[in-house]
Amino acid sequence: MIDVYSWATPNGHKIHIMLEECGYRLGKDWLAHPIDIGAGDQFKPDFLKISPNNKIPAIVDPNGPDGKPISIFESGAILLYLAAKTGKFLPKSTRAKYDVLQWLMFQMGGLGPMLGQNHHFRTYAPEKIEYAINRYTNEAKRLYGVLDRQLSKHPFIAGNEYSIADIAIFPWTRNWKNQGIEIDEFPHFKKWFEKISARPAVRRGVEVLTNLRKPLTDDKARDLLFGASQYQKRK
């Protein structure tokens, strides 16, 4: 079995979805080990050994490329590893492959961080800062516009085929309502979103570990977003 150290967050759900889409089944082919980021599990020494940046998710595959165990952190790297391992959701042709990779990088470097900041300032920040809320809400709308224009030309994010780009982006957009987005303003995105939401593997993936997640307190949310030092001092 592949061991997945994760939590019910967008980055965690990327990997849960990818495994299910690749034909792996929870409890049979992979195990979900909860890393409760609200309780500080991500700072424990055992997790640090496989995730040097103290972030979920991370995986340990006992059957790595050379037949030996391999551990991988960073959700984008894990998606690429699983795509290479299974031969799924990453095209083999060079041009199509880079079409997917550029949209994967779009999610990793732009969409995820910006929507994360949007969610923080709209939901978890201890004080409502109008400048920050407006800044990140406007950036979220711009990014949804980028997706909508791309999806006006193709049925999936990177072209005509479902790929790791779709798997990476979908979990970050599930909370569109709390991000200040009016989904009807982005009809091509809405159509794509509904199509991806209906996939059985996606439905299974987004349910993993959700029963364990509890609402974060303001203090814990600040610690998670501003670093470990404050949390560890109180511990």
ABEGO torsion letter per residue (X at the ends): XBBBBBBBBAAAAAAAAAAAAAGBBBGAABBBBBBBAAAGAAABAAAAAABAAGBOBBBBBABBAAGBBBBBBEAAAAAAAAAAAAGBGBBABAAAAAAAAAAAAAAAAAAAAAAAAAAAAAAABABBBAAAAAAAAAAAAAAAAAAAAAAAABABAAEABBBAAAAAAAAAAAAAAAAGBBAAABAAAAAAAAAAAABAAAAAAAABGAAABBBBBAAAAAAAAAEAAAAAAAX
